[in-house]
Each structure stands twice: as C-alpha cells, then as structure tokens.
Amino acid sequence: MPGVVNDVNVPFITTDQMREVDRAMIEDYGISLVQMMENAGRNLAQLARQRFLDGDPTGRRVLVLAGTGGNGGGGLVCARRLRNWGAEVQVWMTAPSTDLADVPLHQLGILQPMGIPIVVGGELLVLPPADLLVDAMIGYSLTAPPTGLAAFLNARPAGEEWHRRRLNKIEAIEKRASQGRSGPSRGETA
C-alpha cells in the first residue's frame, strides 16, 4: 500500500516524555497549545497532501476522524487546511462538542462556519467513501479502552488495510490500559 510506513523503524517517545515535551513547550518556551495544535495540523495536512493526495487535494474526498483532545484538535486543523486547498472534507467526531477540551473546541468553532460536514460518531452506521482517512482519534493521554466512534471502529470487520492497522493499535492500547499503563507504546503512535 503506497505511503504505509513499517512502524518498527519509526522513532518514538514514551508517554511521559511527550508530556514533558508539552510542558516544556508551554512553560519554558511560551508556545501555546493553540500554536502547537496549529503547527501539528498544518504539518499533517501538508504530509497528507504530498504523500497521499499526489500534491493536489482538489476535489479529493477526505474523512477526518477526530477525538476530543489534542490529536483531535490537530485533525480539525488538518481538515480546515485540506478544505482550503480544495478537498471535499468531512469530519467525524468521537464525541459531542460538549466533551471536547478547550483548544479542540476552539478549532471546531473555526470549522463550523466553513460548512464542513461534521458528524458525531454513532449517528451514521457506515463510513463514507474517501480518498484519504485521517485518524486523529487517540493520543498519548488515553488511559482506558476507547469509546464512541473509536469503539465503533474497533468493532468493525477488518476488511480494509487502514482498519487492520487501526484495530491493532486500539488492541495494543487497550492491553496497556488493562495493565494499568497509559498511552501508546512503540509502534502505536500515529
């Protein structure tokens, strides 16, 4: 499958190291969470455009699956950027807006006036066809098995390659959570 990376050789950091990076960025360097989310979402959109949409997202169907935390907020920024570049974007949220952290809620507020279709997971039973699926559901702060849309995807038959990778990621995180460990480990980061 083009663009798929063998995750065995992907560098990674631990959950505790990522928390320290976030802390240092905010407290030591004065870079706000909004800035970090904008940078992450912009870089994700640029990667998606170059690697998966042949440099031109115009008219391409993109489905963004967004969680309630920082990864979800970055996914919402990615959705906005891809829409601005001409993609036909749809966002599926894992939970209603009342469950979003402050900064992802801010990002959702930017998307809503743009007319991007936003679906709260569980409202539809079948994922729409898409040229690209952006998974921004789960980040390093996951401490329990996923719920909502993430759980829905976990229960789907693994008929598509992206879903098999996603299912393996969720199963590994669930195993870590059941063992009292939080966040993804090596090979579980997106």
C-alpha positions as a Markdown table, in Angstrom:
| # | Residue | x | y | z |
|---|---|---|---|---|
| 1 | Met | 0.0 | 0.0 | 0.0 |
| 2 | Pro | 1.6 | 3.3 | -1.0 |
| 3 | Gly | 2.6 | 5.6 | 1.8 |
| 4 | Val | 2.4 | 3.0 | 4.5 |
| 5 | Val | 5.4 | 3.0 | 6.8 |
| 6 | Asn | 6.8 | 0.0 | 8.5 |
| 7 | Asp | 6.2 | 1.2 | 12.1 |
| 8 | Val | 9.0 | -1.0 | 13.5 |
| 9 | Asn | 11.6 | 1.6 | 12.4 |
| 10 | Val | 9.6 | 4.7 | 13.3 |
| 11 | Pro | 11.2 | 6.7 | 16.1 |
| 12 | Phe | 9.1 | 7.2 | 19.2 |
| 13 | Ile | 9.0 | 8.7 | 22.6 |
| 14 | Thr | 7.2 | 7.5 | 25.7 |
| 15 | Thr | 4.0 | 9.0 | 27.1 |
| 16 | Asp | 6.0 | 10.6 | 30.0 |
| 17 | Gln | 8.5 | 12.1 | 27.5 |
| 18 | Met | 5.6 | 13.5 | 25.4 |
| 19 | Arg | 4.1 | 15.1 | 28.5 |
| 20 | Glu | 7.4 | 16.7 | 29.3 |
| 21 | Val | 7.7 | 18.0 | 25.7 |
| 22 | Asp | 4.3 | 19.6 | 26.0 |
| 23 | Arg | 5.1 | 21.0 | 29.4 |
| 24 | Ala | 8.4 | 22.5 | 28.2 |
| 25 | Met | 6.9 | 24.0 | 25.1 |
| 26 | Ile | 4.3 | 25.8 | 27.1 |
| 27 | Glu | 6.1 | 26.7 | 30.3 |
| 28 | Asp | 9.7 | 27.0 | 29.2 |
| 29 | Tyr | 9.3 | 28.4 | 25.7 |
| 30 | Gly | 6.0 | 30.1 | 25.9 |
| 31 | Ile | 4.5 | 28.3 | 22.9 |
| 32 | Ser | 0.8 | 28.0 | 23.5 |
| 33 | Leu | -1.3 | 24.9 | 23.0 |
| 34 | Val | -3.2 | 26.6 | 20.2 |
| 35 | Gln | 0.2 | 27.3 | 18.4 |
| 36 | Met | 1.3 | 23.6 | 18.8 |
| 37 | Met | -2.1 | 22.4 | 17.5 |
| 38 | Glu | -1.9 | 24.7 | 14.5 |
| 39 | Asn | 1.6 | 23.5 | 13.7 |
| 40 | Ala | 0.7 | 19.8 | 14.1 |
| 41 | Gly | -2.4 | 20.1 | 12.0 |
| 42 | Arg | -0.7 | 22.2 | 9.3 |
| 43 | Asn | 2.1 | 19.6 | 9.1 |
| 44 | Leu | -0.3 | 16.7 | 9.0 |
| 45 | Ala | -2.3 | 18.4 | 6.2 |
| 46 | Gln | 0.9 | 19.1 | 4.2 |
| 47 | Leu | 2.0 | 15.5 | 4.6 |
| 48 | Ala | -1.4 | 14.2 | 3.6 |
| 49 | Arg | -1.4 | 16.5 | 0.5 |
| 50 | Gln | 2.0 | 15.5 | -0.6 |
| 51 | Arg | 2.2 | 11.8 | 0.3 |
| 52 | Phe | -1.4 | 10.6 | -0.1 |
| 53 | Leu | -3.1 | 13.1 | -2.4 |
| 54 | Asp | -0.4 | 13.5 | -5.1 |
| 55 | Gly | 0.2 | 17.1 | -4.2 |
| 56 | Asp | -3.3 | 18.3 | -5.2 |
| 57 | Pro | -6.3 | 17.7 | -2.8 |
| 58 | Thr | -8.7 | 19.5 | -5.1 |
| 59 | Gly | -11.9 | 17.5 | -5.3 |
| 60 | Arg | -10.5 | 14.6 | -3.3 |
| 61 | Arg | -12.7 | 13.1 | -0.6 |
| 62 | Val | -11.1 | 13.3 | 2.9 |
| 63 | Leu | -12.6 | 11.9 | 6.0 |
| 64 | Val | -11.1 | 13.1 | 9.3 |
| 65 | Leu | -11.8 | 11.1 | 12.4 |
| 66 | Ala | -11.3 | 13.4 | 15.4 |
| 67 | Gly | -11.1 | 12.7 | 19.1 |
| 68 | Thr | -11.7 | 15.1 | 22.0 |
| 69 | Gly | -8.1 | 16.0 | 22.9 |
| 70 | Gly | -5.0 | 17.4 | 21.2 |
| 71 | Asn | -4.9 | 14.8 | 18.4 |
| 72 | Gly | -8.5 | 15.6 | 17.6 |
| 73 | Gly | -7.8 | 19.3 | 17.5 |
| 74 | Gly | -4.8 | 18.7 | 15.2 |
| 75 | Gly | -7.1 | 16.7 | 13.0 |
| 76 | Leu | -9.6 | 19.6 | 12.9 |
| 77 | Val | -6.8 | 21.9 | 11.8 |
| 78 | Cys | -5.8 | 19.4 | 9.1 |
| 79 | Ala | -9.4 | 19.3 | 7.9 |
| 80 | Arg | -9.5 | 23.1 | 7.6 |
| 81 | Arg | -6.3 | 23.2 | 5.7 |
| 82 | Leu | -7.3 | 20.5 | 3.3 |
| 83 | Arg | -10.6 | 22.1 | 2.7 |
| 84 | Asn | -8.9 | 25.4 | 2.0 |
| 85 | Trp | -6.8 | 23.6 | -0.6 |
| 86 | Gly | -9.9 | 22.3 | -2.3 |
| 87 | Ala | -10.6 | 18.9 | -0.8 |
| 88 | Glu | -14.1 | 17.7 | 0.0 |
| 89 | Val | -13.7 | 17.2 | 3.7 |
| 90 | Gln | -16.0 | 15.5 | 6.2 |
| 91 | Val | -15.2 | 15.3 | 9.9 |
| 92 | Trp | -16.5 | 12.5 | 12.2 |
| 93 | Met | -16.1 | 13.4 | 15.9 |
| 94 | Thr | -15.8 | 10.7 | 18.5 |
| 95 | Ala | -18.0 | 12.6 | 20.9 |
| 96 | Pro | -20.2 | 15.7 | 21.0 |
| 97 | Ser | -18.7 | 19.2 | 21.3 |
| 98 | Thr | -19.6 | 19.3 | 25.0 |
| 99 | Asp | -16.9 | 16.6 | 25.6 |
| 100 | Leu | -14.1 | 18.4 | 23.8 |
| 101 | Ala | -11.1 | 20.0 | 25.6 |
| 102 | Asp | -10.9 | 23.8 | 25.2 |
| 103 | Val | -8.4 | 24.1 | 22.4 |
| 104 | Pro | -10.0 | 21.4 | 20.2 |
| 105 | Leu | -13.4 | 23.1 | 20.9 |
| 106 | His | -11.8 | 26.3 | 19.6 |
| 107 | Gln | -10.7 | 24.5 | 16.4 |
| 108 | Leu | -14.2 | 23.1 | 15.9 |
| 109 | Gly | -15.6 | 26.6 | 16.2 |
| 110 | Ile | -13.4 | 27.7 | 13.3 |
| 111 | Leu | -14.6 | 24.8 | 11.2 |
| 112 | Gln | -18.3 | 25.2 | 11.7 |
| 113 | Pro | -18.8 | 28.4 | 9.8 |
| 114 | Met | -16.9 | 26.9 | 6.9 |
| 115 | Gly | -19.7 | 24.5 | 6.1 |
| 116 | Ile | -17.6 | 21.4 | 6.6 |
| 117 | Pro | -19.9 | 18.5 | 7.4 |
| 118 | Ile | -19.4 | 17.4 | 11.0 |
| 119 | Val | -20.9 | 14.1 | 12.2 |
| 120 | Val | -20.8 | 12.9 | 15.8 |
| 121 | Gly | -19.8 | 9.3 | 15.8 |
| 122 | Gly | -22.6 | 6.8 | 16.0 |
| 123 | Glu | -25.0 | 9.0 | 14.0 |
| 124 | Leu | -24.2 | 7.1 | 10.8 |
| 125 | Leu | -23.5 | 3.3 | 10.6 |
| 126 | Val | -21.2 | 3.3 | 7.5 |
| 127 | Leu | -18.1 | 5.4 | 6.9 |
| 128 | Pro | -18.5 | 7.4 | 3.7 |
| 129 | Pro | -16.2 | 6.6 | 0.8 |
| 130 | Ala | -13.0 | 8.6 | 1.0 |
| 131 | Asp | -9.7 | 9.0 | -0.9 |
| 132 | Leu | -8.0 | 9.6 | 2.4 |
| 133 | Leu | -8.9 | 8.8 | 6.0 |
| 134 | Val | -7.1 | 10.9 | 8.6 |
| 135 | Asp | -7.1 | 9.2 | 12.0 |
| 136 | Ala | -6.9 | 11.9 | 14.8 |
| 137 | Met | -8.9 | 10.0 | 17.4 |
| 138 | Ile | -6.4 | 8.8 | 20.0 |
| 139 | Gly | -3.4 | 10.4 | 21.5 |
| 140 | Tyr | -0.9 | 9.7 | 24.3 |
| 141 | Ser | -3.4 | 10.5 | 27.1 |
| 142 | Leu | -5.6 | 7.5 | 26.5 |
| 143 | Thr | -5.9 | 5.6 | 29.8 |
| 144 | Ala | -8.9 | 3.3 | 29.2 |
| 145 | Pro | -10.4 | 1.5 | 26.2 |
| 146 | Pro | -11.8 | 3.8 | 23.5 |
| 147 | Thr | -15.5 | 4.6 | 23.5 |
| 148 | Gly | -17.8 | 6.2 | 20.9 |
| 149 | Leu | -16.6 | 6.3 | 17.4 |
| 150 | Ala | -13.2 | 4.7 | 18.3 |
| 151 | Ala | -15.0 | 1.8 | 19.9 |
| 152 | Phe | -17.3 | 1.6 | 16.8 |
| 153 | Leu | -14.3 | 1.3 | 14.5 |
| 154 | Asn | -12.8 | -1.3 | 16.8 |
| 155 | Ala | -15.9 | -3.4 | 16.4 |
| 156 | Arg | -15.9 | -3.3 | 12.6 |
| 157 | Pro | -14.7 | -6.2 | 10.5 |
| 158 | Ala | -11.1 | -5.7 | 9.5 |
| 159 | Gly | -11.8 | -5.7 | 5.8 |
| 160 | Glu | -9.7 | -2.6 | 4.9 |
| 161 | Glu | -5.9 | -2.2 | 5.4 |
| 162 | Trp | -6.3 | 1.1 | 7.4 |
| 163 | His | -8.8 | -0.6 | 9.7 |
| 164 | Arg | -6.5 | -3.5 | 10.4 |
| 165 | Arg | -3.7 | -1.1 | 11.4 |
| 166 | Arg | -6.2 | 0.9 | 13.5 |
| 167 | Leu | -7.6 | -2.3 | 15.1 |
| 168 | Asn | -4.1 | -3.5 | 16.1 |
| 169 | Lys | -3.3 | 0.0 | 17.5 |
| 170 | Ile | -6.5 | 0.0 | 19.6 |
| 171 | Glu | -6.0 | -3.6 | 20.9 |
| 172 | Ala | -2.4 | -2.7 | 22.0 |
| 173 | Ile | -3.6 | 0.4 | 23.8 |
| 174 | Glu | -6.5 | -1.5 | 25.4 |
| 175 | Lys | -4.0 | -4.1 | 26.6 |
| 176 | Arg | -1.7 | -1.4 | 28.1 |
| 177 | Ala | -4.7 | 0.2 | 29.8 |
| 178 | Ser | -5.8 | -3.1 | 31.3 |
| 179 | Gln | -2.3 | -3.5 | 32.7 |
| 180 | Gly | -2.5 | -0.1 | 34.4 |
| 181 | Arg | -0.2 | 1.6 | 31.9 |
| 182 | Ser | -1.3 | 4.7 | 29.9 |
| 183 | Gly | -0.8 | 5.9 | 26.4 |
| 184 | Pro | 0.6 | 4.2 | 23.3 |
| 185 | Ser | 3.9 | 2.5 | 23.3 |
| 186 | Arg | 6.3 | 1.8 | 20.5 |
| 187 | Gly | 4.6 | 1.3 | 17.2 |
| 188 | Glu | 1.2 | 2.6 | 18.5 |
| 189 | Thr | 1.7 | 6.3 | 17.7 |
| 190 | Ala | 0.1 | 7.6 | 14.5 |
